[in-house]
């Protein structure tokens, strides 16, 4: 066996175990690499409307961009005001 075979390959011998054990399963048997094919379920947090980061339930501010996660209400009519709106869509009152 030459030095290049020892460094770059197994020289055609399938039984060598170059630090990976003798497990050569490439077929249908389950392995510990299933996480690559099966992503984790989506988190049930609060999405930030500004940066789309997922935040913990009950958070008042985004942990990534510090935007408010609490809906803003109009001071005049009490309806929920859209994010970044300058005026209330219901009554036209200026939003501070």
N, C-alpha and C positions, 0 to 999 in steps of 0.2 A: 504494500500500500504506500503510495506516495504522499508527500506532505500536503499537496493540494487536495487529495482525496480526503485526508483527515480533517482539513480545515473546512472545505466547502461541501462535502457530500459524504455519503455513506458507502460509496463505491459499489452500488448495486445490491448491497446486503440489506434486506428489509428487517432483519432481526436486531440490528443495533439500536441502542436506547440512548442516544445522545442527550441524556438529562431529561427526557420527556417520558420516561417509563416505557413499558411495552404496549401501551394502549394505542392502537392504530385504527380506532373506529372512525370511519368516515361515513358510515351508513345511517340506518334508521334508528339506531339505539340512542336513547337520550344521553346527553352529556351535561357537563356543568357550564356549557357555553350557550344554553338556551336563552339566556337573558338578551343575547344579541338579536334573536329573532322575535322574541315576545316582549315588546315594550311594556313598561309599568303602566297601570291605569292612570288616567289623568287625575291630577290633584283636585281636591274639592275646595279650593281656596277662592279668594276674591280676585278677579282679574283687574289690573289697573287699566283704565281707559286711555291713559297717556302712553305708557311704555309696554303694555301687555304682560307685565310680570304677574305671576300668581302670588298672592299674599295670604297669610293666615286668616282664618275666619275671625272676625271681631277686630281686625286691624282698622285703624282710622286713617293711616297714611301709608303710601306705597313704600316698601322697603328698598326699592331700587331708585326711584326718582323723587320721592317725598310728596307726590301729588296726593290730594285728599281723596279718600275712598268713600267718604260720606257724601251722599247727594246734597246739593245746595238747594234750599227752598227760597222762594221769592218772599221778601219781607212784606210785600203788600197783600198778595193773594194766597200765599202758602203753597203754590204748586211747585213741583220739582223743576229745576232749571237745568237745561242741557249743559254739559261740560264746555267750558270756554265761551259760553254765551254772554253777551253784554247786556241783553235785555230779556225779560221774561216773555216767553212765547204766548202766555195766556192774557196778561194784562199790559204788557209793554213797559213795565217798571224797569228802571236801570238796575242792573245787578252789580253789586260792589265786590 
